[in-house]
Amino acid sequence: MSRTRLLLPMFLLLSAGLLQAQTKGDALEMYRSGDYQGAVELCRQELAEAPSRLDAHAILGWSLLKLKRYQEALEAGQKAFAISRYDPRIIEIAGEALYYLGRRAESMKYLEEYAAIAPTGGRIDLVYYFMGELFIQQGKYNDADIALSTALYHSPNIADWWARLGYAREKAGDFRYALEAYNKALALNPNLADAQRGKSRVEGQAGSTGG
Protein backbone atom coordinates (compact mmCIF):
# COMPACT_ATOMS: atom_id res chain seq x y z
CA MET A 1 0.00 0.00 0.00
CA SER A 2 2.78 2.41 0.91
CA ARG A 3 4.56 1.63 -2.36
CA THR A 4 1.37 2.44 -4.28
CA ARG A 5 1.09 5.75 -2.44
CA LEU A 6 4.69 6.57 -3.36
CA LEU A 7 4.23 5.68 -7.02
CA LEU A 8 0.93 7.49 -7.48
CA PRO A 9 2.33 11.06 -7.41
CA MET A 10 5.06 10.03 -9.86
CA PHE A 11 2.47 8.49 -12.16
CA LEU A 12 0.35 11.64 -12.03
CA LEU A 13 3.35 13.85 -12.85
CA LEU A 14 4.31 11.66 -15.79
CA SER A 15 0.74 11.63 -17.02
CA ALA A 16 0.54 15.41 -16.83
CA GLY A 17 3.78 15.74 -18.80
CA LEU A 18 2.58 13.36 -21.47
CA LEU A 19 -0.74 15.19 -21.67
CA GLN A 20 1.02 18.52 -22.17
CA ALA A 21 3.21 17.07 -24.91
CA GLN A 22 0.22 15.49 -26.59
CA THR A 23 -1.76 18.73 -26.40
CA LYS A 24 1.10 20.65 -28.03
CA GLY A 25 1.37 18.07 -30.75
CA ASP A 26 -2.38 18.15 -31.32
CA ALA A 27 -2.36 21.92 -31.92
CA LEU A 28 0.38 21.61 -34.52
CA GLU A 29 -1.40 18.66 -36.13
CA MET A 30 -4.63 20.66 -36.26
CA TYR A 31 -2.77 23.48 -37.99
CA ARG A 32 -1.13 21.14 -40.49
CA SER A 33 -4.45 19.45 -41.28
CA GLY A 34 -6.20 22.78 -41.87
CA ASP A 35 -8.24 22.91 -38.66
CA TYR A 36 -7.10 26.44 -37.93
CA GLN A 37 -9.97 27.35 -35.61
CA GLY A 38 -9.38 24.22 -33.56
CA ALA A 39 -5.69 25.09 -33.33
CA VAL A 40 -6.56 28.62 -32.18
CA GLU A 41 -8.83 27.34 -29.43
CA LEU A 42 -6.36 24.73 -28.22
CA CYS A 43 -3.42 27.15 -28.23
CA ARG A 44 -5.42 29.66 -26.21
CA GLN A 45 -6.24 26.97 -23.69
CA GLU A 46 -2.55 26.09 -23.44
CA LEU A 47 -1.52 29.72 -23.06
CA ALA A 48 -4.06 30.26 -20.31
CA GLU A 49 -2.20 27.57 -18.37
CA ALA A 50 1.35 28.37 -19.54
CA PRO A 51 1.58 31.92 -20.97
CA SER A 52 5.28 31.63 -21.82
CA ARG A 53 4.96 28.63 -24.17
CA LEU A 54 6.40 30.03 -27.38
CA ASP A 55 5.40 27.06 -29.53
CA ALA A 56 1.76 27.71 -28.68
CA HIS A 57 2.19 31.42 -29.47
CA ALA A 58 3.67 30.53 -32.87
CA ILE A 59 0.95 28.03 -33.79
CA LEU A 60 -1.69 30.51 -32.64
CA GLY A 61 -0.23 33.23 -34.85
CA TRP A 62 0.06 30.98 -37.90
CA SER A 63 -3.52 29.79 -37.46
CA LEU A 64 -4.89 33.32 -37.14
CA LEU A 65 -3.04 34.30 -40.32
CA LYS A 66 -4.61 31.38 -42.16
CA LEU A 67 -8.02 32.52 -40.91
CA LYS A 68 -7.22 36.04 -42.21
CA ARG A 69 -7.67 37.46 -38.73
CA TYR A 70 -4.68 39.71 -39.15
CA GLN A 71 -5.26 42.13 -36.30
CA GLU A 72 -5.61 39.21 -33.88
CA ALA A 73 -2.46 37.64 -35.30
CA LEU A 74 -0.57 40.89 -34.74
CA GLU A 75 -1.86 41.15 -31.18
CA ALA A 76 -0.86 37.53 -30.54
CA GLY A 77 2.61 38.31 -31.84
CA GLN A 78 2.93 41.36 -29.64
CA LYS A 79 2.07 39.26 -26.59
CA ALA A 80 4.72 36.73 -27.60
CA PHE A 81 7.31 39.52 -28.00
CA ALA A 82 6.98 40.13 -24.26
CA ILE A 83 8.40 36.63 -23.77
CA SER A 84 10.97 36.54 -26.58
CA ARG A 85 11.59 39.56 -28.80
CA TYR A 86 13.82 37.66 -31.22
CA ASP A 87 11.99 34.40 -31.88
CA PRO A 88 11.99 34.36 -35.72
CA ARG A 89 8.59 32.66 -35.88
CA ILE A 90 6.98 35.54 -34.02
CA ILE A 91 8.87 38.14 -36.05
CA GLU A 92 7.52 36.61 -39.27
CA ILE A 93 3.96 36.49 -37.90
CA ALA A 94 4.16 40.20 -37.05
CA GLY A 95 5.61 41.07 -40.46
CA GLU A 96 2.98 39.09 -42.34
CA ALA A 97 0.09 40.44 -40.27
CA LEU A 98 1.29 44.01 -40.78
CA TYR A 99 1.61 43.37 -44.52
CA TYR A 100 -2.03 42.40 -44.78
CA LEU A 101 -3.06 45.29 -42.53
CA GLY A 102 -1.42 47.68 -45.00
CA ARG A 103 1.22 48.91 -42.57
CA ARG A 104 4.04 48.65 -45.09
CA ALA A 105 6.98 50.26 -43.33
CA GLU A 106 6.41 48.28 -40.14
CA SER A 107 5.95 45.09 -42.10
CA MET A 108 9.21 45.58 -44.01
CA LYS A 109 11.08 46.16 -40.76
CA TYR A 110 10.05 42.77 -39.36
CA LEU A 111 10.52 40.95 -42.66
CA GLU A 112 14.06 42.27 -43.02
CA GLU A 113 14.75 41.35 -39.41
CA TYR A 114 13.60 37.77 -40.04
CA ALA A 115 15.82 37.51 -43.13
CA ALA A 116 18.79 38.77 -41.12
CA ILE A 117 18.44 36.42 -38.15
CA ALA A 118 16.92 33.35 -39.86
CA PRO A 119 18.28 33.26 -43.44
CA THR A 120 17.45 29.57 -43.70
CA GLY A 121 14.29 29.71 -41.60
CA GLY A 122 11.21 27.69 -42.42
CA ARG A 123 9.28 30.72 -43.71
CA ILE A 124 12.11 32.49 -45.52
CA ASP A 125 10.38 31.97 -48.87
CA LEU A 126 7.26 33.80 -47.68
CA VAL A 127 9.34 36.55 -46.13
CA TYR A 128 11.09 37.32 -49.42
CA TYR A 129 7.80 37.07 -51.32
CA PHE A 130 6.19 39.71 -49.07
CA MET A 131 9.30 41.86 -49.35
CA GLY A 132 9.03 41.62 -53.13
CA GLU A 133 5.39 42.71 -53.06
CA LEU A 134 6.25 45.64 -50.82
CA PHE A 135 9.05 46.71 -53.17
CA ILE A 136 6.59 46.56 -56.11
CA GLN A 137 4.20 48.79 -54.18
CA GLN A 138 7.08 51.23 -53.59
CA GLY A 139 8.07 51.21 -57.26
CA LYS A 140 11.45 49.61 -56.43
CA TYR A 141 11.29 47.04 -59.20
CA ASN A 142 14.93 45.94 -59.18
CA ASP A 143 14.73 45.31 -55.44
CA ALA A 144 11.49 43.42 -56.05
CA ASP A 145 13.28 41.29 -58.67
CA ILE A 146 15.96 40.34 -56.13
CA ALA A 147 13.45 39.57 -53.36
CA LEU A 148 11.09 37.53 -55.55
CA SER A 149 13.99 35.67 -57.17
CA THR A 150 15.17 34.74 -53.68
CA ALA A 151 11.68 33.57 -52.71
CA LEU A 152 11.59 31.40 -55.82
CA TYR A 153 15.04 30.01 -55.09
CA HIS A 154 13.54 28.56 -51.93
CA SER A 155 10.14 27.60 -53.44
CA PRO A 156 10.50 27.34 -57.23
CA ASN A 157 7.11 25.78 -58.00
CA ILE A 158 4.73 28.62 -57.15
CA ALA A 159 3.29 29.93 -60.41
CA ASP A 160 1.84 33.12 -58.89
CA TRP A 161 5.27 34.14 -57.62
CA TRP A 162 6.81 33.66 -61.07
CA ALA A 163 4.07 35.89 -62.49
CA ARG A 164 4.85 38.58 -59.92
CA LEU A 165 8.55 38.31 -60.75
CA GLY A 166 7.64 38.76 -64.41
CA TYR A 167 5.62 41.84 -63.53
CA ALA A 168 8.50 43.36 -61.52
CA ARG A 169 10.87 42.79 -64.43
CA GLU A 170 8.34 44.16 -66.91
CA LYS A 171 7.94 47.35 -64.86
CA ALA A 172 11.74 47.66 -64.72
CA GLY A 173 11.85 47.44 -68.52
CA ASP A 174 13.65 44.09 -68.46
CA PHE A 175 11.30 42.53 -71.02
CA ARG A 176 13.42 39.54 -72.01
CA TYR A 177 13.65 38.22 -68.46
CA ALA A 178 10.08 39.23 -67.73
CA LEU A 179 9.00 36.94 -70.56
CA GLU A 180 11.16 34.16 -69.12
CA ALA A 181 9.43 34.52 -65.75
CA TYR A 182 5.95 34.60 -67.29
CA ASN A 183 6.78 31.46 -69.28
CA LYS A 184 7.87 29.68 -66.11
CA ALA A 185 4.61 30.70 -64.45
CA LEU A 186 2.63 29.30 -67.37
CA ALA A 187 4.63 26.07 -67.38
CA LEU A 188 3.42 25.55 -63.81
CA ASN A 189 -0.11 26.83 -64.41
CA PRO A 190 -1.13 27.30 -68.06
CA ASN A 191 -4.38 28.97 -66.99
CA LEU A 192 -2.83 31.70 -64.85
CA ALA A 193 -4.45 34.83 -66.25
CA ASP A 194 -1.89 37.31 -64.88
CA ALA A 195 0.92 35.40 -66.58
CA GLN A 196 -1.02 35.09 -69.83
CA ARG A 197 -1.67 38.83 -69.94
CA GLY A 198 1.89 39.65 -68.92
CA LYS A 199 3.32 37.42 -71.61
CA SER A 200 1.14 39.08 -74.24
CA ARG A 201 2.30 42.52 -73.13
CA VAL A 202 6.04 41.81 -73.23
CA GLU A 203 6.44 39.42 -76.16
CA GLY A 204 6.97 42.19 -78.72
CA GLN A 205 9.29 44.23 -76.51
CA ALA A 206 11.34 41.15 -75.57
CA GLY A 207 11.90 40.35 -79.24
CA SER A 208 12.98 43.90 -80.05
CA THR A 209 15.46 44.09 -77.15
CA GLY A 210 16.74 40.55 -77.26
CA GLY A 211 19.94 41.47 -79.11
C-alpha positions in Angstrom: 0.0 0.0 0.0 2.8 2.4 0.9 4.6 1.6 -2.4 1.4 2.4 -4.3 1.1 5.7 -2.4 4.7 6.6 -3.4 4.2 5.7 -7.0 0.9 7.5 -7.5 2.3 11.1 -7.4 5.1 10.0 -9.9 2.5 8.5 -12.2 0.4 11.6 -12.0 3.4 13.8 -12.8 4.3 11.7 -15.8 0.7 11.6 -17.0 0.5 15.4 -16.8 3.8 15.7 -18.8 2.6 13.4 -21.5 -0.7 15.2 -21.7 1.0 18.5 -22.2 3.2 17.1 -24.9 0.2 15.5 -26.6 -1.8 18.7 -26.4 1.1 20.7 -28.0 1.4 18.1 -30.7 -2.4 18.1 -31.3 -2.4 21.9 -31.9 0.4 21.6 -34.5 -1.4 18.7 -36.1 -4.6 20.7 -36.3 -2.8 23.5 -38.0 -1.1 21.1 -40.5 -4.4 19.4 -41.3 -6.2 22.8 -41.9 -8.2 22.9 -38.7 -7.1 26.4 -37.9 -10.0 27.3 -35.6 -9.4 24.2 -33.6 -5.7 25.1 -33.3 -6.6 28.6 -32.2 -8.8 27.3 -29.4 -6.4 24.7 -28.2 -3.4 27.2 -28.2 -5.4 29.7 -26.2 -6.2 27.0 -23.7 -2.5 26.1 -23.4 -1.5 29.7 -23.1 -4.1 30.3 -20.3 -2.2 27.6 -18.4 1.3 28.4 -19.5 1.6 31.9 -21.0 5.3 31.6 -21.8 5.0 28.6 -24.2 6.4 30.0 -27.4 5.4 27.1 -29.5 1.8 27.7 -28.7 2.2 31.4 -29.5 3.7 30.5 -32.9 0.9 28.0 -33.8 -1.7 30.5 -32.6 -0.2 33.2 -34.8 0.1 31.0 -37.9 -3.5 29.8 -37.5 -4.9 33.3 -37.1 -3.0 34.3 -40.3 -4.6 31.4 -42.2 -8.0 32.5 -40.9 -7.2 36.0 -42.2 -7.7 37.5 -38.7 -4.7 39.7 -39.2 -5.3 42.1 -36.3 -5.6 39.2 -33.9 -2.5 37.6 -35.3 -0.6 40.9 -34.7 -1.9 41.2 -31.2 -0.9 37.5 -30.5 2.6 38.3 -31.8 2.9 41.4 -29.6 2.1 39.3 -26.6 4.7 36.7 -27.6 7.3 39.5 -28.0 7.0 40.1 -24.3 8.4 36.6 -23.8 11.0 36.5 -26.6 11.6 39.6 -28.8 13.8 37.7 -31.2 12.0 34.4 -31.9 12.0 34.4 -35.7 8.6 32.7 -35.9 7.0 35.5 -34.0 8.9 38.1 -36.0 7.5 36.6 -39.3 4.0 36.5 -37.9 4.2 40.2 -37.0 5.6 41.1 -40.5 3.0 39.1 -42.3 0.1 40.4 -40.3 1.3 44.0 -40.8 1.6 43.4 -44.5 -2.0 42.4 -44.8 -3.1 45.3 -42.5 -1.4 47.7 -45.0 1.2 48.9 -42.6 4.0 48.6 -45.1 7.0 50.3 -43.3 6.4 48.3 -40.1 6.0 45.1 -42.1 9.2 45.6 -44.0 11.1 46.2 -40.8 10.0 42.8 -39.4 10.5 40.9 -42.7 14.1 42.3 -43.0 14.8 41.4 -39.4 13.6 37.8 -40.0 15.8 37.5 -43.1 18.8 38.8 -41.1 18.4 36.4 -38.2 16.9 33.4 -39.9 18.3 33.3 -43.4 17.5 29.6 -43.7 14.3 29.7 -41.6 11.2 27.7 -42.4 9.3 30.7 -43.7 12.1 32.5 -45.5 10.4 32.0 -48.9 7.3 33.8 -47.7 9.3 36.5 -46.1 11.1 37.3 -49.4 7.8 37.1 -51.3 6.2 39.7 -49.1 9.3 41.9 -49.3 9.0 41.6 -53.1 5.4 42.7 -53.1 6.3 45.6 -50.8 9.0 46.7 -53.2 6.6 46.6 -56.1 4.2 48.8 -54.2 7.1 51.2 -53.6 8.1 51.2 -57.3 11.4 49.6 -56.4 11.3 47.0 -59.2 14.9 45.9 -59.2 14.7 45.3 -55.4 11.5 43.4 -56.0 13.3 41.3 -58.7 16.0 40.3 -56.1 13.5 39.6 -53.4 11.1 37.5 -55.5 14.0 35.7 -57.2 15.2 34.7 -53.7 11.7 33.6 -52.7 11.6 31.4 -55.8 15.0 30.0 -55.1 13.5 28.6 -51.9 10.1 27.6 -53.4 10.5 27.3 -57.2 7.1 25.8 -58.0 4.7 28.6 -57.1 3.3 29.9 -60.4 1.8 33.1 -58.9 5.3 34.1 -57.6 6.8 33.7 -61.1 4.1 35.9 -62.5 4.9 38.6 -59.9 8.6 38.3 -60.8 7.6 38.8 -64.4 5.6 41.8 -63.5 8.5 43.4 -61.5 10.9 42.8 -64.4 8.3 44.2 -66.9 7.9 47.4 -64.9 11.7 47.7 -64.7 11.9 47.4 -68.5 13.6 44.1 -68.5 11.3 42.5 -71.0 13.4 39.5 -72.0 13.6 38.2 -68.5 10.1 39.2 -67.7 9.0 36.9 -70.6 11.2 34.2 -69.1 9.4 34.5 -65.7 6.0 34.6 -67.3 6.8 31.5 -69.3 7.9 29.7 -66.1 4.6 30.7 -64.4 2.6 29.3 -67.4 4.6 26.1 -67.4 3.4 25.6 -63.8 -0.1 26.8 -64.4 -1.1 27.3 -68.1 -4.4 29.0 -67.0 -2.8 31.7 -64.8 -4.5 34.8 -66.3 -1.9 37.3 -64.9 0.9 35.4 -66.6 -1.0 35.1 -69.8 -1.7 38.8 -69.9 1.9 39.6 -68.9 3.3 37.4 -71.6 1.1 39.1 -74.2 2.3 42.5 -73.1 6.0 41.8 -73.2 6.4 39.4 -76.2 7.0 42.2 -78.7 9.3 44.2 -76.5 11.3 41.1 -75.6 11.9 40.4 -79.2 13.0 43.9 -80.1 15.5 44.1 -77.1 16.7 40.5 -77.3 19.9 41.5 -79.1 
